[in-house]
Amino acid sequence: MKNLFKLGLVALMSVCALGFSRAEENETPEATPTFTVAVGEHATMNVDTVVFTGVANFKVKVGERPMHDSNYTIKARIFEADSFANPVAKALTEMGYAVTDTIANFEGIYNGKYGVQFVLYSKNANAKSDDGLMELADTNFYFDVTNYAKPADPAEPELAVKAVGGTMKQDTVVFANGNAAFDMFVTGLTAGDTTYRIDVTVYAGADDFPAPDMFIAKDSIRFENTYFNGVYEVNFDLKHQTPRGDYGSVKDTTIIFQVTEGEDRPEITVKAVGNTLKNDSVIFADGKVAFDVLVKGVTVKDSTYKLYVTVWNSEDDNDFPEPVVFDIADSIRFENTYFNGAYEAAFELMQLNKRGEYANVADQVVAFYVTENVANERVELAGVNVYPNPNAGTFNVAVPERARVEIFGLNGAKMMSREVNAGVETFSIDHSGIYFVRVMAGNKTAVKRVVVR
């Protein structure tokens, strides 16, 4: 930067003498336009510093050029006062202006001491800068801003949660009859603000990964549900939508509660049929696999319950099949034929919840082997990519040819299915969690895991 110089309150400064042309040899230098900057309104002088009461503003004018000449531009760089004379200092901000009579208002530059450099540029093919601009002239000022304080950041809303109808026993809320209810109170919300929400997630154990219930935040919200007897942990998370569209946590609270005098959690018992045991391993010959499943604690033909059976090859990371679904009966027989290999079968008792989704109530996983059957020839579909991964709920699936794309939850439930052409297709998932993307083209298959945060 050039040396700073003093200026009077209303003295107009012509800096033609500061201008210059960087023409190549044997070229006639172009005349530098008149470039003047004057102090704006609500300003006084204090020695060599302009003092503004309120928003800092300067009057900028470029003469001897047509109005709105696109070959010229003006930039104002604002620095902290103590770094203004440092040639390598970084500007707090940079503002651009068209070449015309203009008022440079520095809104957002609050109380403090600053320096500003106004620079006139021209477009020049020989300029060495990345933007193709050549500096013609500049002028500098120290200035202070007073009576223009930065507004205080708005306080984040507060979240309070109160158990309804429960009793306290040490640090645990106890609910009778299986009914659990909580009132959520949000204070500090701006009227009509829909950018806040509350995620309520109830955990039945360390291995439980349920989807949250989501509520648009407002003054008072009631969350209630019926649970089996047992101890639970519920998390209430107040979140705010970011400019990117995802949600970040603002405040959260966790409560431990116990349900008594309600229904006991149903149970399932799985028994292999026609198998042999070897070192605690279940072995089926001839590829024929069969299991009997007994369900305890559920009324027969209760349509709110289903049994999901999913079998996958333990030695193949790309095997993620769809579950077989059964209605509840006294005894359920699952049987099928498989190629030789090691497998795992997940038997999951699922209950329909208030969101219209089936959630895991009880499960059992059985490992088994198949022998004396033909080998299974599997073909991998190459060239499949899922990105970004992890992501905030929107991701792309790249496929090398026309294929069917299927997305599954961890419980094996198919969430969506779509036929796509070769190229990139975009998918969106509302809830955070781990999902599997299966791509099938003819007899070729690829499975990718994707994480939504």
C-alpha positions in Angstrom: 0.0 0.0 0.0 1.1 3.6 -0.5 1.7 5.8 2.4 -1.4 7.2 4.1 -2.0 10.8 3.9 -4.1 13.3 5.8 -7.4 14.6 4.4 -9.8 17.3 5.3 -13.5 16.7 6.2 -14.9 18.0 2.9 -11.7 18.3 0.8 -12.1 16.4 -2.4 -9.0 14.4 -3.3 -7.9 13.9 -6.8 -5.5 11.1 -7.2 -4.8 11.4 -10.8 -1.1 11.6 -9.9 -1.3 8.2 -8.3 -2.5 6.6 -11.4 -0.3 4.7 -13.8 -0.4 2.6 -16.9 1.3 -0.7 -17.4 1.4 -0.9 -21.2 3.8 -3.1 -23.1 6.8 -1.4 -24.8 6.1 0.4 -28.0 2.4 0.9 -27.0 0.9 4.3 -26.2 -0.1 4.3 -22.5 -3.8 4.8 -21.9 -4.8 7.9 -20.0 -5.8 7.2 -16.4 -9.3 8.4 -15.6 -9.8 10.9 -12.8 -10.5 9.0 -9.6 -11.7 10.9 -6.6 -12.9 9.9 -3.2 -14.5 12.2 -0.7 -15.8 11.7 2.9 -19.5 11.0 3.1 -22.1 12.0 5.7 -21.9 12.1 9.5 -18.2 12.4 9.6 -15.6 14.6 11.5 -11.9 14.8 11.4 -9.6 13.7 14.2 -6.0 14.6 13.1 -5.5 12.2 10.1 -8.5 9.9 10.9 -12.1 10.3 9.7 -14.6 9.6 12.5 -18.1 8.4 11.4 -21.1 8.5 13.7 -23.0 5.6 12.4 -22.4 3.7 9.1 -19.1 4.7 7.4 -19.6 6.0 3.9 -17.5 7.6 1.1 -18.4 9.4 -2.1 -16.5 7.7 -5.1 -16.4 9.2 -8.6 -14.5 8.3 -11.7 -14.4 11.0 -14.4 -13.5 11.2 -18.1 -15.2 7.8 -18.7 -18.7 6.8 -19.8 -21.0 5.9 -17.0 -21.0 2.1 -16.3 -17.9 1.5 -18.4 -17.5 -2.3 -18.0 -13.7 -2.0 -18.7 -13.2 -0.4 -15.2 -14.1 -1.4 -11.7 -13.5 -0.1 -8.2 -12.8 -2.2 -5.1 -12.7 -1.1 -1.5 -10.6 -3.2 0.9 -11.2 -2.7 4.6 -8.5 -3.7 7.2 -8.1 -3.5 10.9 -6.3 -0.3 11.7 -3.3 -1.9 13.3 -2.7 -4.0 10.2 -3.5 -1.4 7.6 0.1 -0.5 6.8 1.2 -4.2 6.6 1.6 -5.0 2.9 0.7 -8.7 3.5 -2.2 -8.2 5.8 -5.5 -9.8 4.9 -8.5 -7.6 4.4 -11.5 -8.0 6.7 -13.7 -7.7 3.6 -13.6 -6.5 0.0 -16.5 -4.7 -1.7 -16.8 -4.0 -5.5 -18.5 -1.1 -7.2 -19.3 -0.2 -10.8 -17.6 2.8 -12.4 -20.2 5.5 -11.7 -20.9 8.2 -9.1 -21.6 6.1 -6.1 -21.8 6.1 -2.3 -19.7 3.4 -0.7 -21.7 2.4 2.4 -19.8 0.1 4.8 -22.8 -1.5 6.5 -21.7 -4.3 8.7 -18.5 -2.6 9.7 -19.3 -1.9 13.3 -17.6 0.3 16.0 -13.8 0.2 15.8 -10.7 1.5 14.1 -10.1 0.6 10.5 -8.2 1.5 7.3 -9.6 1.4 3.8 -8.0 1.3 0.4 -10.0 2.3 -2.7 -8.4 0.9 -5.9 -9.4 1.7 -9.5 -8.8 -1.2 -11.9 -9.0 -1.7 -15.7 -9.4 -4.9 -17.7 -6.1 -5.6 -19.4 -5.0 -8.7 -21.3 -1.4 -8.2 -20.1 -2.4 -8.1 -16.5 -0.7 -10.8 -14.4 -3.5 -11.1 -11.9 -5.9 -14.1 -11.9 -8.9 -11.8 -12.6 -7.2 -10.0 -15.5 -7.4 -6.6 -13.8 -4.6 -4.0 -13.7 -4.4 -1.5 -10.9 -4.5 2.1 -12.2 -4.9 4.3 -9.0 -5.6 4.0 -5.3 -6.2 6.1 -2.3 -6.2 5.2 1.4 -7.9 6.4 4.6 -7.9 5.7 8.3 -11.4 5.9 9.8 -13.2 5.2 13.0 -16.8 4.0 13.5 -18.8 5.1 16.5 -22.4 4.8 17.6 -22.8 1.7 15.3 -22.6 -1.3 17.6 -22.8 -4.8 16.3 -26.3 -6.2 17.1 -26.2 -9.0 19.7 -26.6 -12.5 18.3 -30.2 -13.7 19.0 -30.3 -16.0 21.9 -31.0 -19.6 20.9 -34.3 -21.0 22.0 -34.4 -23.0 25.3 -35.8 -26.6 25.6 -37.4 -27.9 28.8 -39.0 -31.4 29.2 -41.4 -32.5 31.9 -42.7 -36.1 32.4 -46.5 -36.3 32.5 -48.1 -38.9 34.8 -44.9 -40.5 36.0 -43.3 -40.8 39.4 -39.7 -40.3 40.3 -37.7 -43.2 41.7 -34.1 -42.0 42.3 -33.0 -40.7 38.8 -35.6 -42.6 36.9 -39.2 -41.7 35.8 -41.6 -44.6 36.3 -44.7 -44.9 34.2 -47.5 -47.4 35.0 -49.7 -49.2 32.5 -47.2 -49.0 29.7 -48.0 -45.4 28.9 -45.1 -42.8 28.8 -45.7 -39.1 28.1 -43.6 -36.0 28.1 -44.4 -32.3 27.5 -41.7 -30.3 25.7 -41.5 -26.6 26.2 -39.6 -24.3 23.8 -39.0 -20.7 24.8 -37.4 -17.9 22.8 -38.8 -18.9 19.4 -39.6 -16.1 17.0 -43.3 -16.2 15.9 -43.6 -18.1 12.7 -40.1 -19.5 12.8 -40.2 -23.1 11.4 -36.4 -23.6 11.2 -36.3 -25.4 14.5 -37.4 -29.0 15.2 -37.2 -31.5 18.0 -36.0 -35.0 17.4 -37.3 -37.5 20.1 -35.4 -40.8 20.1 -36.3 -43.7 22.5 -33.6 -46.4 23.1 -34.4 -49.8 24.5 -30.8 -50.8 24.9 -27.2 -50.2 23.7 -27.9 -52.1 20.5 -31.1 -50.2 19.7 -30.8 -47.7 16.8 -34.4 -46.4 16.3 -35.4 -43.6 14.0 -36.5 -40.4 15.8 -39.9 -38.9 16.0 -39.6 -35.3 14.6 -41.7 -32.3 15.6 -41.7 -28.7 14.4 -40.7 -26.7 17.5 -43.3 -24.6 19.1 -44.2 -23.4 22.6 -45.6 -26.7 23.9 -45.6 -30.2 22.4 -46.6 -33.5 23.9 -44.8 -36.7 23.1 -46.5 -40.0 24.2 -46.4 -43.6 23.4 -46.9 -47.1 24.8 -44.0 -49.3 25.6 -43.3 -52.8 26.9 -42.2 -53.2 30.5 -38.6 -52.3 30.8 -36.1 -49.5 31.2 -35.6 -46.9 28.4 -33.6 -43.8 27.6 -35.2 -41.0 25.7 -33.3 -38.1 24.1 -34.9 -34.8 23.2 -32.8 -32.9 20.7 -33.7 -29.3 19.7 -32.2 -28.7 16.2 -31.9 -25.7 13.9 -31.8 -25.8 10.1 -28.6 -24.5 8.6 -28.2 -22.6 5.3 -27.3 -25.9 3.7 -30.7 -27.4 4.6 -29.5 -29.9 7.2 -30.1 -29.7 10.9 -27.6 -29.1 13.7 -28.2 -29.7 17.4 -28.8 -26.6 19.6 -29.8 -28.1 23.0 -30.6 -31.6 24.1 -31.6 -33.4 27.2 -31.8 -37.1 28.1 -34.2 -38.8 30.5 -34.2 -42.4 31.8 -37.6 -43.9 32.3 -39.1 -47.2 33.3 -42.4 -48.8 32.2 -44.2 -51.1 34.6 -47.6 -52.8 34.8 -47.8 -52.9 31.0 -47.2 -55.8 28.6 -44.1 -57.8 28.7 -41.9 -57.6 25.6 -42.7 -60.5 23.1 -40.1 -63.2 22.6 -39.2 -65.4 19.7 -37.6 -68.9 19.8 -35.9 -70.3 16.7 -35.2 -74.0 16.2 -33.4 -75.5 13.2 -35.2 -78.4 11.5 -33.5 -81.4 9.9 -30.0 -80.3 10.7 -26.9 -81.7 12.4 -24.7 -80.0 14.9 -20.9 -79.9 14.6 -18.9 -77.9 17.2 -22.0 -75.8 18.0 -22.5 -75.1 14.3 -25.8 -75.8 12.5 -25.2 -77.8 9.3 -27.8 -78.5 6.5 -27.1 -81.1 3.8 -28.4 -81.1 0.3 -28.8 -77.3 0.4 -32.2 -77.6 2.2 -32.6 -75.2 5.1 -35.5 -75.1 7.5 -36.3 -73.3 10.8 -39.4 -73.3 13.0 -40.1 -70.0 14.8 -42.3 -69.7 17.9 -43.6 -66.3 19.0 -44.5 -65.7 22.7 -46.5 -62.8 23.9 -48.3 -61.9 20.7 -51.9 -62.7 19.9 -52.2 -64.9 16.8 -53.0 -63.1 13.6 -52.3 -59.7 15.3 -51.8 -57.6 12.2 -49.6 -55.0 13.9 -46.8 -57.7 14.1 -44.8 -59.3 11.4 -41.9 -61.7 11.3 -39.0 -60.7 9.0 -36.5 -63.4 8.0 -33.3 -62.3 6.2 -30.6 -64.8 5.1 -27.2 -63.6 3.8 -24.0 -65.2 2.9 -21.4 -64.6 5.6 -18.5 -64.8 3.1 -20.0 -62.2 0.7 -20.0 -58.6 1.7 -22.2 -57.8 -1.3 -25.0 -60.1 -0.3 -27.9 -58.1 1.1 -31.2 -59.9 0.2 -34.7 -58.8 0.8 -36.4 -60.2 3.9 -39.2 -62.8 3.7 -42.2 -61.5 5.7 -44.7 -63.7 7.6 -47.9 -63.0 9.4 -47.9 -64.1 13.1 -49.1 -67.7 13.7 -48.7 -70.3 16.5 -45.7 -71.7 14.6 -44.0 -70.4 11.6 -41.9 -72.6 9.3 -39.2 -70.9 7.2 -37.5 -73.1 4.6 -35.5 -72.5 1.4 -32.6 -74.0 -0.7 -29.1 -72.5 -0.7 -25.8 -73.1 -2.3 -22.8 -74.4 -0.4 -21.4 -71.9 2.1 -21.6 -70.1 5.4 -24.8 -68.1 6.2 -26.5 -66.1 8.8 -30.3 -65.9 9.3 -31.8 -63.0 11.2 -35.3 -63.6 12.6 -36.9 -60.3 13.6 -40.3 -59.7 15.3 -41.5 -56.3 14.0 -44.3 -54.1 15.3 -46.1 -51.4 13.4 -45.4 -48.0 15.1 -47.2 -44.7 15.0 -45.1 -43.6 12.0 -46.5 -46.4 10.0 -43.2 -48.3 10.0 -42.3 -51.7 11.3 -39.8 -51.5 14.2 -37.8 -54.3 15.8 -39.3 -55.7 19.0 -37.3 -59.0 19.4 -34.8 -60.8 17.3 -32.5 -63.8 17.1 -29.6 -64.5 14.7 -28.6 -68.1 13.7 -25.4 -69.0 11.9 -25.5 -72.1 9.7 -23.6 -74.0 6.9 -24.9 -75.6 3.7 -23.1 -78.6 2.3 -23.5 -81.2 -0.5 -25.0 -78.7 -2.9 -23.8 -77.0 -6.1 -21.5 -74.0 -5.7 -22.9 -70.6 -6.1 -21.5 -68.5 -8.9 -21.8 -64.8 -8.1 -21.0 -61.9 -10.6 -19.9 -58.5 -9.3 -21.2 -55.4 -11.0 -18.1 -53.1 -11.4 -18.1 -49.4 -11.7 -20.8 -48.6 -9.0 -20.0 -45.6 -6.8 -22.0 -43.9 -4.0 -21.0 -40.4 -3.0 -20.7 -38.3 -0.9 -20.4 -40.8 1.9 -21.1 -39.9 4.7 -23.7 -37.3 3.7 -26.5 -35.2 5.2 -29.3 -37.1 3.5 -28.7 -36.5 -0.2 -26.3 -38.6 -2.2 -25.5 -39.8 -5.7 -25.3 -43.3 -7.2 -23.2 -43.8 -10.3 -23.9 -46.9 -12.4 -22.1 -48.1 -15.5 -25.2 -49.4 -17.3 -29.0 -49.5 -17.0 -29.9 -51.0 -13.6 -32.3 -51.2 -10.7 -31.2 -49.3 -7.6 -32.7 -50.5 -4.3 -32.1 -48.9 -0.8 -32.5 -50.9 2.4 -32.5 -50.1 6.1 -30.4 -52.0 8.6 -33.5 -54.1 9.4 -33.6 -55.3 5.8 -36.8 -53.3 4.9 -36.7 -51.9 1.3 -37.1 -48.2 1.4 -37.1 -47.4 -2.3 -36.5 -48.9 -5.7 -35.8 -47.1 -9.0 -34.9 -48.1 -12.5 -32.0 -45.9 -13.7 -30.0 -45.4 -16.9 -26.2 -45.4 -17.0 -24.9 -42.3 -15.3 -25.5 -40.6 -12.0 -28.8 -40.6 -10.1 -29.6 -38.6 -6.9 -31.4 -40.1 -3.9 -32.6 -38.5 -0.6 -33.2 -40.1 2.8 -34.9 -38.1 5.6 -33.5 -40.0 8.6 -29.9 -40.4 9.8 -28.5 -44.0 9.9 -26.7 -46.7 8.0 -28.3 -47.9 4.7 -27.4 -50.3 2.0 -27.6 -49.5 -1.7 -28.1 -52.5 -4.0 -27.5 -52.1 -7.8 -28.7 -55.0 -10.1 -28.1 -55.3 -13.8 -29.0 -58.7 -15.3 -27.1 -61.3 -13.3 -24.6 -58.7 -11.9 -25.0 -57.1 -8.5 -23.2 -54.6 -6.4 -24.0 -53.5 -2.8 -22.6 -50.4 -1.2 -23.0 -49.1 2.4 -24.0 -45.4 2.9 -24.1 -43.4 6.1 -26.6 -40.5 6.5 -25.8 -38.1 9.4 
